[in-house]
């Protein structure tokens, strides 16, 4: 087989492996008790791509989506994002991360993920905070492994804390094809309240493949599965296209995505980015059936 045929074969092989693992998880995973800290997208770029990011993860947002992707970084990154959930002004989500490449052969990141009620909510003052330390290391040709250690903290009338970790792999293939897998909350973290009550977070699997379209675009496919329920799964499709070379210092791009939820409903997403040298501004929107569109804004810096 020539090089082009080999690339297509490897990409199809990863896609087949993804499908097989998805079927296995659907049949054999067990249920877990649901709790707070629901997994919600962070960052405007992944939001615009429908959340299909586990096999993309080539920036500081890898700390959240796939820590193994931190080995893709060429320079330090500061990532920030803000989301007003359902555009109601009641619940806000903030994310901040710093990623450092070239620590030996590996890379690391620290992150803070916050979900809280706004000042408009007078009857409750609630916030969920996740502090993460991520690290990644190339273990074999094109294969990187990563993990995120997490500390959970709930600030409410009664406080709660817990510890957890994510495990991840990212395989880079010829032709800019990638296969990613994330085991989020791999240890089924227990969130312990001051009242001695305990919530248990479900383990979530995120499996995906992505590929480049020349030097201007990326397409990605992802399947998410929660151990909380056999019916709780998502199919995600996303893509982005840059008007000029996506590696250029100054560039602009657009994104689109689709999400098929467990109710067989389609959710649509879109977004855009403008990059001027080290500074990147991104916007992502997720359209809901019964509520207003949800907007995410990101300001990122590479140096």
C-alpha positions in Angstrom: 0.0 0.0 0.0 1.2 3.5 -0.7 1.4 6.2 2.0 -2.1 7.7 1.2 -3.7 4.2 1.4 -1.9 3.5 4.7 -3.3 6.8 6.2 -6.9 5.9 5.1 -6.5 2.4 6.5 -5.2 3.6 9.9 -7.9 6.2 10.2 -10.6 3.6 9.4 -9.0 1.1 11.9 -9.2 3.7 14.7 -12.8 4.4 13.7 -13.6 0.7 13.9 -11.9 0.4 17.3 -13.9 3.3 18.6 -17.2 1.7 17.5 -16.2 -1.6 19.1 -15.2 0.0 22.4 -18.5 2.0 22.4 -20.5 -1.2 21.9 -18.6 -2.9 24.7 -19.2 0.0 27.1 -22.9 0.1 26.2 -23.3 -3.5 27.2 -20.9 -4.0 30.1 -20.6 -0.8 32.1 -22.5 -0.5 35.3 -24.6 2.3 36.7 -23.3 4.8 39.2 -25.0 7.3 41.4 -25.4 10.8 39.9 -24.2 13.9 41.7 -23.1 17.5 41.2 -20.3 18.5 38.9 -22.1 17.6 35.7 -19.7 17.6 32.7 -20.4 20.8 30.6 -18.3 22.1 27.8 -15.7 24.8 28.5 -14.0 27.0 25.9 -15.6 28.6 22.8 -13.6 26.5 20.3 -14.8 23.1 21.5 -18.4 24.5 22.0 -18.5 25.6 18.4 -17.3 22.1 17.3 -20.1 20.4 19.2 -17.8 19.3 22.0 -16.1 16.8 19.7 -12.7 17.6 21.1 -11.1 14.6 22.7 -9.2 13.8 19.5 -8.4 17.4 18.7 -7.0 18.7 22.1 -4.1 20.6 20.7 -4.2 23.7 23.0 -4.4 24.5 26.7 -8.0 23.2 26.8 -6.5 19.7 26.7 -6.3 20.0 30.5 -10.1 19.5 30.4 -10.8 17.5 27.3 -7.7 15.2 27.0 -4.6 15.9 29.1 -2.6 13.6 26.7 -2.9 16.3 24.1 -0.7 18.7 26.1 2.3 17.1 24.4 1.1 18.8 21.2 1.9 22.3 22.6 4.7 24.2 21.1 4.6 27.2 23.5 2.9 28.2 26.8 -0.8 28.9 26.8 -3.3 30.7 28.9 -6.9 29.7 28.3 -10.0 31.5 29.6 -13.7 31.2 28.9 -17.0 32.4 30.2 -20.5 31.0 29.6 -23.9 32.3 30.7 -25.9 29.1 30.8 -29.1 29.2 28.7 -28.6 33.0 28.4 -30.6 33.5 31.6 -28.1 35.4 33.6 -28.6 33.0 36.5 -25.8 30.4 36.3 -22.3 31.3 35.0 -19.4 29.0 34.1 -15.7 30.2 34.2 -12.7 28.3 33.2 -9.0 29.3 33.5 -5.9 27.2 32.6 -2.2 27.7 32.2 -0.3 25.1 30.1 3.5 24.6 30.1 5.1 22.5 27.4 8.6 21.1 27.2 9.0 19.9 30.8 11.6 17.3 29.8 9.7 15.4 27.1 6.4 16.0 28.8 4.0 18.9 29.5 1.8 20.1 32.4 -1.1 22.4 33.1 -3.0 23.8 36.0 -6.7 24.7 35.7 -9.7 26.0 37.6 -13.3 25.3 36.5 -16.1 27.2 38.3 -19.9 26.9 38.1 -21.8 29.4 40.2 -25.1 31.3 40.6 -25.0 35.0 39.6 -25.8 38.0 41.8 -29.3 38.0 40.2 -30.1 34.8 42.2 -31.0 36.1 45.7 -32.4 32.9 47.3 -29.3 30.8 46.9 -25.5 31.2 46.8 -24.0 28.1 45.3 -20.7 27.3 43.5 -18.9 24.2 42.3 -15.1 24.5 41.9 -12.7 22.0 40.3 -9.0 22.6 40.6 -6.9 20.4 38.3 -3.2 19.5 37.8 -2.6 17.8 34.4 0.5 16.2 33.0 1.3 14.3 29.8 4.2 12.3 28.4 4.9 10.7 25.0 5.2 7.0 25.7 5.6 5.6 22.2 5.7 6.6 18.6 2.8 9.0 18.2 1.2 7.8 21.5 0.9 10.1 24.5 -0.6 9.4 27.9 -2.0 11.9 30.3 -3.8 12.4 33.5 -5.5 15.1 35.5 -5.7 15.1 39.3 -8.7 17.0 40.6 -9.9 18.5 43.8 -13.6 19.2 44.1 -15.0 21.9 46.3 -18.6 22.9 46.8 -19.4 26.2 48.5 -23.0 26.3 49.8 -24.8 26.4 53.1 -22.9 23.2 53.8 -19.6 22.6 52.1 -18.4 19.5 50.3 -15.1 18.3 49.0 -13.7 15.3 47.1 -10.8 14.0 45.0 -10.7 12.5 41.5 -8.7 11.9 38.4 -9.0 11.6 34.6 -7.0 9.2 32.5 -6.3 9.8 28.7 -4.6 8.6 25.6 -3.9 10.3 22.3 -2.6 8.5 19.3 -1.2 10.6 16.4 -1.2 8.9 13.0 0.3 9.9 9.6 -1.6 12.6 7.8 -2.7 14.4 10.9 -5.3 11.8 11.9 -5.7 11.3 15.6 -7.5 8.9 18.0 -8.3 10.1 21.5 -9.9 8.5 24.6 -10.7 10.0 28.0 -11.8 8.2 31.1 -13.3 11.1 33.1 -13.6 10.6 36.9 -12.0 7.3 36.6 -12.2 6.6 40.3 -15.9 7.4 40.7 -15.1 10.3 43.1 -17.0 10.6 46.3 -18.1 14.2 47.2 -18.5 14.3 51.0 -20.6 16.9 52.6 -20.3 18.4 56.1 -23.6 16.7 56.9 -21.8 13.3 56.3 -23.9 12.7 53.2 -21.9 11.4 50.1 -22.5 11.9 46.4 -20.8 9.8 43.9 -19.7 11.1 40.4 -20.2 8.7 37.5 -17.3 7.7 35.3 -17.6 9.0 31.8 -15.9 7.7 28.6 -15.2 10.0 25.7 -13.8 8.4 22.5 -13.1 10.1 19.2 -11.2 10.4 16.0 -10.2 13.5 14.1 -8.5 14.3 10.8 -7.2 17.4 9.0 -8.5 18.7 5.7 -5.4 20.1 4.1 -3.9 23.1 6.0 -7.3 24.8 6.4 -9.6 22.5 8.3 -10.3 19.8 10.9 -13.2 17.3 11.2 -13.9 15.3 14.4 -16.3 12.6 15.5 -16.9 11.6 19.2 -19.0 9.3 21.3 -19.6 10.0 25.0 -21.0 7.5 27.5 -21.7 7.9 31.2 -21.8 5.0 33.6 -24.8 6.7 35.3 -27.2 5.2 32.8 -27.1 3.0 29.7 -29.3 5.5 27.9 -27.0 8.5 28.7 -24.8 8.8 25.7 -24.1 11.4 23.0 -22.8 11.4 19.5 -20.9 14.5 18.5 -19.7 15.8 15.1 -17.6 18.9 14.6 -15.4 20.8 12.2 -13.6 24.0 11.7 -12.3 25.8 8.6 -9.7 28.6 8.6 -9.9 31.2 5.9 -6.1 31.1 5.6 -3.5 28.6 6.8 -4.6 27.5 10.3 -0.9 27.6 11.3 -0.5 31.3 10.2 0.3 33.9 12.9 -2.8 36.0 11.9 -5.9 34.0 10.8 -9.6 33.7 11.1 -11.8 30.6 11.2 -15.4 29.4 11.5 -16.8 26.2 13.2 -19.9 24.1 13.2 -21.1 21.0 15.1 -23.9 18.6 15.7 -24.9 16.6 18.8 -27.3 13.7 18.9 -28.5 13.2 22.4 -30.1 10.1 24.1 -33.6 11.4 23.1 -32.6 11.3 19.4 -32.7 15.1 19.3 -30.2 17.1 17.3 -28.4 20.1 18.9 -26.6 22.6 16.7 -23.5 24.6 17.5 -21.4 27.2 15.7 -18.5 29.4 16.4 -15.6 31.6 15.1 -12.1 32.7 16.0 -9.8 35.5 15.2 -6.1 35.1 15.9 -3.6 38.0 15.9 -0.2 36.7 16.7 -0.2 35.6 20.3 -3.8 36.6 21.1 -6.9 34.6 20.2 -10.5 35.5 20.6 -13.1 32.8 20.1 -16.9 32.7 20.3 -19.2 29.6 20.4 -22.9 29.2 20.5 -25.1 26.2 21.3 -28.7 26.2 20.2 -31.4 24.7 22.5 -34.9 23.6 21.6 -36.8 25.2 24.5 -34.4 27.9 25.8 -32.3 30.7 24.4 -29.0 30.0 22.7 -26.1 29.5 25.0 -23.0 31.7 24.3 -19.4 31.1 25.3 -16.6 33.6 25.0 -12.9 32.8 25.2 -9.7 34.9 25.3 -6.5 32.9 24.9 -2.8 33.8 24.9 0.2 31.9 23.6 3.8 32.9 24.4 
